Amino acid sequence: MLGQACRKGEAKSTYGTGAFILLNTGEEVIESKHGLLTTLAFKLGREAPTNYALEGSIAIAGAAVQWLRDSLGIISTASEIEELAAKVDSSGGVYFVPAFNGLFAPWWRDDARGVCIGITRFTNKSHIARAVLESMCFQVKDVLDSMHKDAGEKGEVKNEKGEFLLRVDGGATINNLLMQIQVRIFCYSLIQYLLCCCNM
């Protein structure tokens, strides 16, 4: 959070094997009632105030792309998913839930298992690839919705300028289609960092 200059009311998401979302709540400790963790964000010196955050972790994000490559052979390299998914305008009603080893935040269901639904005779590998990208975005949205519920009880999740802002980093952010889908799924402004990892 500190490395991305996240101010109070701003969120960040790191997209890697999993995805990790944090919301800076400033000096206020908010105990989640919606499946998130309360964590220490940063403290800039002995006498400086402590800043806290709400955190939600997603087990499977980029790992779903690896699964398409390694287990199904739909793609040869992880980067191919963007071009493949861009061949269709939508997932064609296909939904993918990558609960390979349960679901993390905000659901915390270790008994959940993966599912791919909505497949028809007209479904092709591009629809499945797009559904995998969308699954990452829907999971991030679930966490952000929980953050809104928790922080919304104390005030809107907005920065000092009144903007909804999500800062993003991690290897998957080089996938422009993924980032476009993420913006469409929820109305946040996105700030994309060119460095793949700038967490602290």
N, C-alpha and C positions, 0 to 999 in steps of 0.2 A: 504494500500500500504506500509506504513512504517513498519507494523508488518511483512510483507513478504519480506522486503528488496528489493523492486522493484526499480531498477535503471532506469535512463533515457532510454527510448526505450523498456522497459519491461512492459508487461501487466499482469493483474491478473483478475481472474474470481471467484466469489463466487456463488456456486450452492446451492440454497435453494428452497423456494417456487417459487421464480423468480430467475433470474441470473443477476449479476451486474458485469460489465467489466470495468476496468480502465486501461489506458495507461499513464505511467509517461512520461511527455513531458519536464521534467527538469524545468529550469527557464523560459522557453518560453511559453507564452500564445498562444495557437492555437485555433482560432475561427473556429468551425466546419462548413463545407459546405455540410456535408453528414449525417445530422441527429443525431449528438451527442451533448453532453453537455460539456462545458469547466468548470472545477472545480478546487478548491484549493486541492492540494494533502497533503502537509505538510510543516512545517517550524520548524526548530530545534533550536529555540532561537531567541531572539530579533534582533540580528545583522545578523543572518543567512539568506541566500537567501530563497525566497519562491519557492516551487516546485509546478507545476501545472499538471493537467491530463485531458485527454479526457475520457468521461464516457458514457456508454451505458447501459440502463436498459431493462431487458426482464421481462414481466409481469408473464408469465407462464413457469416454468421449472419443478421443483418438484411437483407443483400443478397438472400437467398433470398426474403424477403417482398416486397422491391422487384421481384424477377423475376416473382412471382405477379401483382403489380399491373401492371407495365409491359409485360411480354412475353406473359403469358397472359390478362390481364384478368379473373382470377378474383375479384379484389377491386378496389375503387376507391381505397381509402386503406389505408395500412399498418395502422391501428388496427382495421380490419374483420376481420382474420385471427382475432382472439380469439373474436369472436362466431360466425364461420363454423366454426372448429375445435371450438367448444364444442357444436355441434349433434350431434356423435357422441361416443360413449364411448371410442372407440379409433380408430386409423388403419385398422382393418379389414384388417390385414395388408399395408398399403402402407408401403414404406420408401423414403425419399428420401435420396440422398447428393449434397449440393450441391458437387461437385468441378468447378465451372465453370472454374476455372483451377488445377486440381490440388488436392492436400490438403496442408495445413501440418502442424503438430505433432499427434500424435507420428509421423506416417507419412512426411512429406516426400517425396511422390510428385507431381512436376510433370506426369507423364504420366497421372495419374488423370483421369477424366471423370465428369460427373454422371450419375446414374441414378435412375429411379423404377421400383420393382418391386412386384409383388404386386397389380397392378391386375386387377380382375375386372369383370364386367358390372354388379355392384352398387356399384362404387366411384363416389363422387361427389366434388364439389369440397370438401366438408367433410373427407373422409378425406385428400385431398391436402393441404389446409391444415394438418390436424393432423400429418401426416407431416413437413411442413416444420418445424413447431415442434419436433417430436421430434428432428429431425435436428440442430438446434442443441444440444439437451440431450445427445444421444449423443456429439457431438463434444467437448463439455465433459467428459463422463464419460471419454472416451478419454484426455484430457489429465490429469485427476485420477487415473485409474488408473496412468498413468505416473509421476505424482508420488508416489503411494503406493509404487510399486516402487522408485523412486530413494531416497526418504527413508526407506522402510520398512527398508532395509538398515542405516540408522543409528538407527531407532526409529520408532514409529508417527507418522502424520501427525495429531496431536492438539494442541490448545492446552494450556495449563497446567492447565485444569480437566478435561482428558480428553475434551473434546468434539471432534467433527468439525464444523468450521465453515467455511462459504463465505459471504463477503460479496459482494454483487452490486451493480452499478450500470450505468448506461448507459440509453439510450432504450428498449430492449426490455423492461426490467424493469417498466415500467408494465403489461405484459401479464401479468395474474395467472395465466392458464391456463399460460403458458409457465413461470412460476416454480413452479407446482404440479407440472407435468410434471417439471421439473428435480429437485425434491425427491423425487418418486417413483422416478426413475431411479437415484438414489444416495441413501444414507441420511445426508445432511448436514443440519445445521441451517442455515437460510438467514437472513441478515440483509440486508434490502433497504434501500437508501438512497433517500431521496426525491429527492435531487438527481440529475439525470441524469448528470452527470460530476463526479466528485470525485477524479480521478487526479492524481498529482503526478509 
